Amino acid sequence: MTCLRELQGKMANDPHFNNYGSRPCVWVPGPVIVGAGPSGLAAAACLKDKGVPSIVLERSNCIASLWQFKTYDRLRLHLPKKFCELPMMPFPEDYPMYPSKQQFLEYLESYAKRFGIEPVFEQAVESAEYDEKVGFWRVVSVGLKGEEMEYVCRWLVVATGENAEAVVPEIEGMEEFGGEVQHTAEYKSGSGFRGKKVLVVGCGNSGMEVSLDLCNHNAHPSLVVRDSVHVLPREMLGRSTFGLSMWLLKWLPIRLVDRFLLIMSWLIFGNTSGFGLNRPNVGPLELKSKTGKTPVLDVGTLAKIKSGDIKIHPSIQSVGSHSVQFVNGRVEAFDAIILATGYKSNTPSWLKEKWMFSEKDGMPRKPFPQSWKGECGLYAVGFTKRGLFGSSMDAKRVSEDIERFWKAEAKNLSKTIGRSFTLQPTFFPVFPCYDLENTSFV
């Protein structure tokens, strides 16, 4: 292959490569995809559909590790399944409109099996850097026993997503709290909190749903609401709120659709500021478009807030050994604190580039829909702040873009050897970075 010969030539004449010693190295003819969550699976499937092979690296021992290990038991998709399906494979018809966590995981397993996606598990990517001297990406991963592996490729697809690591805020005195403290990444069910006073910090979809789950397990939850928040019914006029919004946006400007949503919410919920949930000045869809902040889709929490079963508190001032002081001066005792403070991207910790991703928050610098493509063969899937629907859009765009280069490379090689054929890679045996003599295509 032309690019392989190019790499071999550069490596033979560049002493820079010899600095890596005998670290095992794999030449990847197609892209390396980092992350085997829904975004990574979608990217791999779309690439395969275009005839482009790829390797998926995953730090955990399974696909969709966030969904497997860091989500609560009662979780369901917040949007209808038709907006959450990955490319080229709808959800089973017998699935409900809002599939459960387990159903979604079964769908992902079936998706990976259908498209023959076999990630390389337990490979935590330690660094990925574009080598300008040779024009390729060098991706270094570390296994469970500390063994290093290096992958050399033309294209790198970052699919670790917006939710790679839990966000744990710094709260004065938190280290002195004598009760249990956990992030929603560790929370599974309210069964272990029966009869306890629990403070949930964060009023997004997770915070609202965890509060409801605690209430249903006879705990006594309180919810910290630090900012204004839009709470919308999950369904209105017999349709999903999200689906109805998308349909209205085809015909009406976003501010008019926002006004409609707020009127309907007021008719269904009443004035939410009356029980501590103040709405932002900007409408829910416009706010989402400008900041990425998602409105809360109510699944029953609001009724518990209205009834007083879930209490609302303002921001935390400080935490004591068994109590919490709020900014309004009120002090209340709690047995446990659950942080529903969300997740963040971890790309700054391993991706060594400064053009595409922000070092501050690990998100693409360019806004949607231009956020999927960077320079030097770098791509992003799943950083749109538009959930699974956004991941699918990214995966399609990335695969189409890489396909153009892949076909051009295959065409050049066909001319070189005098016949046409399809390039199909094997996962090459381990070999030193400076010796690619045994690399071949079948």
N, C-alpha and C positions, 0 to 999 in steps of 0.2 A: 504494500500500500504506500502511496506517495508520501503521506504524512509520517508514516513509520520510518521510511528511509530518510526523510528529512530530519526526524528526531535522532536517528542513529548517527547521521553525519555530524550533527551539531554536538552530540554527546561525545563523539570520538575526538573532536577538536576543541572541546571546552573543558578545561580542568575544573571548572566550577562543579561539575557533576561528581568529581572524585571526592568532594568534601563529605559526601553522604555515606561513605564507607560501604559496608555490606548490607545496609538496610534492604530487606526484601522489597521488590518493586514490581508492579503490574502495569503494563501498557494497556490502556482501555481505548479501543477504537472509537467508541461512542462517548456519550456524556457520563460523568459520575454524578449521581443524584444523592444528596445528603439528606437523609430522613425518610423513614418508611411509614409515615402517617398517611392520611388521605391525600395530601398534596403530592407526596413522593410517589404513591401508587398511581395517581392520575397521570403524572408526568411520564412514568415508565410505560404505562399502557398506551398513551397517545404516541409516544416515540416508537413503540413496538408496532403500532398500527401503521406507522409511516415507514417501517422497515429499518428503523434505527435502533441498534442494540444499546443497552445501558447497564450500568452497575449501580445498585442502590445500597448505600451504606447506612446502617442503623445501629445506634449505640445500645439499644435494649436487646432483648432476646425474642422479640415478637414485633409484628406490625402494629401500628396505632397504639404505641405504649401509653400515650397520654390518656386515651380512652380506656385502655385496659386497666391501668393502675392508679390513675389520678382523677377519677371522676366518681361521683356519688352514685349509689345504687338506683335511686329513683329517676335518674336523668333520662330525659327523652330529647329528641331533636326539637328545637324550639320553632323550626319552620317546617312546613309541609314537605313530605319526602321528595316531591318532584323538583323542589328547589335545592335538594341536598344530594342528589344522585351524582355519581362520578361519570365521566364521559363514556359513552357507548354501552352502558349497562344500567337500566332502570332498577328500582327496588322491586322485589316480588309483589305481585298484585295483592296477595293476601296480607301484606303488612299494613298496619294502621296508618292513618295520615301522618301521625307523629311517632315514628319508630322508637322503641326503647333502646337503651344503651346496648343491651345484649343483641338485639336485632341488628343494630348498626354494625356491631363488630362481626356478626355472622355475614353480613353483606360485604364487608371489607375483605374477609377471608375468602369468600366466593369470588370477589373481584380479582384478588391476587392470583387465585388458582386459575380463573378463566383466561387471564392474559399471561400466565406463566411467569409471574414476577416472583423471583426468589432472592430477597435481599441478603446481603452479607451481614449477619447479626453480630452483636457484641463487638462492634467496631466504632468506637467513639472518635470522631474526627477532631484531631488536636490542632491541625492547621491546614489551611488551603491558601496557596499563594501562586499568583501568576508569575512565571519565570520569563521575564522579558528577553533574556539571552537566547532562549530556545523557542519561545512562543507557545508554551504549553502550561497547563495548570499542574501543580504538584500538590496532591492531597495526602496528608499523613494521618493515619488512624492508629489507635492504640487498642489492643485487645484486653481481655480480662486479666491476663497474666503480665501485662505491661509490654507485650511484644508489639513492635511497630511494623506497619505496612505502609508502603507508599504507592499511590496510584497516579499515573501520568496520563493526562487527557487533554483534548482540545476544548471541551465544553464542560462547564460546571453548573449544575442546577441546585440551587439552595432551596430545599423544601422542608426546612426545620420549623418554619411557620412563626406565627406571632406568639404562640403559647409554649415556648420551649422550657421556660423556667418560671417558677412561682415568684411573684412580687411580694416581698415581706417588708412593710413600712417600718420606719424607726419611730417608735412611740415611747415617750418618756416613762421610765419605770417598768417597762414590760418585762425586763429580766428579773424583777422582784416579785412578779405575780406568782402566787403559790398554787394556782389551779392549772388545769390543762390548757395549753395553747396549741392550736394546730391551724394549718392552712387548709383551704378546701381541697387542695391536692391530696391531703391525707384523710379527709372526711369521707365516710362511706354511708353512715346511717345515723339517725337520731336515737337509735335504740340504746346506745351506751350513755345517753344523757338524760334518761328518764328522771323526772322530778328535779332536775338541776336548772339553775338560772344560767343561761348562756347568752353571751354578748356576741353578735355577729357583726363584724366590721366590713362594711361595703354593701351597697344597695343595687348592684347590677343584677343580672338574671340569676347568677349563682347565689348571691347573698339572699335574694328574695326566696329562691327555691329551697335553700338550706334552712332558712327560718321557718318555712312552711313544713318542711320535713321534721324539724325539731318539735314543732307544735303538734304534729300528728302522732309523735311518739311521747306525748305528755311531758315534754320539757317546757321550760318557761323562757322563750327567746325574746331578746331585745335586739333591735336593728339600728346600727349607727348609720345615719344619712348625713354625709358631709357636704354634698353638693345638691343642686337641683337635679331632678330626674324626670324623664318622661316615662309614664307607665301607660301602656296601651293594652286593650283586651286582645287576647290571642286571636280571636275571631270576631267579626262583626258582619251583620247582614247575611249570615249563613256562609260566609267565606273567610278564609284565613286573612288576617289583617295584612300580612306581607303580600300575599297574592293579589288582594284587592288594591293595595298601594301600587304595585307594579303595573297593574292594568290601568289605573287612573293616570299614572305618569305618562302613558302613551298619548293621552289626549289633553292633559291639563298641566300647567306649570307647578313646580314643586311646592310653592308657597300655598297655592290653592288646595292641593292635596293635603298638605299639613293642616290647613284650617279645617278641612273635612274630618281628618283623623281626630283632631282635638275636640271638635263638636261631638262626634260620636263617643269619644272617651268620656266627656262630661256627662252625656246622657246616660251612659252605662255605669260610671263610677261616681259621678258627682264631682265636687271640687276636692281634688286630692290634697291641696294645701291645708285643708281643714284638719287633716290628721298627720301633718308633718312632711308631706311629699310635695315640695314646691316644684313647679315646672320651669324649665329654662325659658328665656325670652325668645329663643329661636325654636322653630318647629322641629319635630322629631326627625323628619327626613332630611331637612336642610342641615340640622346639627350633625347627623350621621355623615352627610356628604362633606361637610367642612372639617370635622374633627375626628370622625371615625367612631364617635361615642354612640353605642347601640341603645335604642330604647328598650325598656323592660317589657316583655310580653307576659302579662299576668296569667298564672296558672292556678290561682286560688289564694295567693298570699294577701291580696288587698282586703278580702273579706275578713281574714284573721286580724289584720291591722285595725279595721273598722270596729271589730268586736272587742278589741283590747287584748286579745290573746297574744299578739305580737306588739311590743311597745317600741316606739320610735325615740331615738336619742340623737342629739347633735354630735359634732366632732369630739374626740377624746382630748382632754387636757393632759392627763397623766394617769398612770396605773400604779396602784399600791399592791400590797401582798395579797389582799383578798377583795379589793374594791377598785372602782374606776371613777375618776372625776371627769366630768364633761365640761365643755367650754362655757356652759350656762351656770356653772358652779355646783350643779347637782352631783352628789356622790352616791353610788349604789354598789352593793356587793354582788359579785358574780362567782360562779363555780368554774366556769370555763370561758375561753375566748376563741372564736373561730374567725380567721382572717379570710374574708371573701374579697381579697384585694387584687385578684386577677393574675395574669401572666405577662411575660415579656419575651422578646426575641433574644437569643443568645449569640447571634452572629458576630458581634464585636469580639467575643472571646476566642474565636478560631479563624475567622475569615480575614485574611491579611490584605485588605484593599480599602481604598478611601474614596472611590468614585460613586459606587452604586448605593451602598448601605451607610446610614448615619451611624457614627460611633456613639452617639448619645443614646439612641433607643433601639438600634439594630434594625430599623425599618428602612425600606428603599427611600432615597431622597426624592425621587420623582413621584408625584401623586398618581393614583389610579386614573386612567388605564394605561399609563406609560411605565408603571413600576416593575414590569416583568423582565425587562431587558437592560443589561448593562454593557460594559465594554469587554473586549477580549474573550468573548465566548462565555460570559457570566450571565446567568439567568436566575430569576426568583419565581417560585410558585407558592401561593398561599400567604401573601403579605398584603392583601388588598383591603383588609378589614371588612370583607364581604362574605365571610364564612366559606362554606363548601362550594357555593355557587361561584365565588370569586376564584377559588382554587381550580375549578374545572376550566374556567375561562383562561386562566394563566397557562394551564397545562396544554391546552389546544394551541395557543399562540406560540409557546416555546417549541413544541414539537414541529409546527409548521416552519418556524424559522430555522431550526437545526436541520430539518429535512432538505432545505435548499442547499446548504453547504455539503451535506452528506451525498446528495445525488451528484453534485458537481465533482466531488472527490471520486466517486465511483465511475463517473464518466471519463475522467482523466485517466484512471487506472485501466479502464477498458481499452482506451486508445493505446495505452502503453504496451499491453500484452496482446492486443489484436483480437480480443473477443469480449463479448458482454457477459456479465454475470452479476449475481447479487452478493454483496459482502455479508458474511455471517461470522461473527466472532466466537471464539471459545474463551473461557476464563483461563487465561494463560497460567502456566506454572510459575512459581516464584522464581525470580531471577534478580541478580544485582542490577541496580539502576544503570550501571555503565556497560552492561552486556546484554543486548537484546537479540543475540544471534538465533536463539531457539524460538523466537516469536513467530507465529504463523497464523494463517486464516484457513478455514475449511468451508 
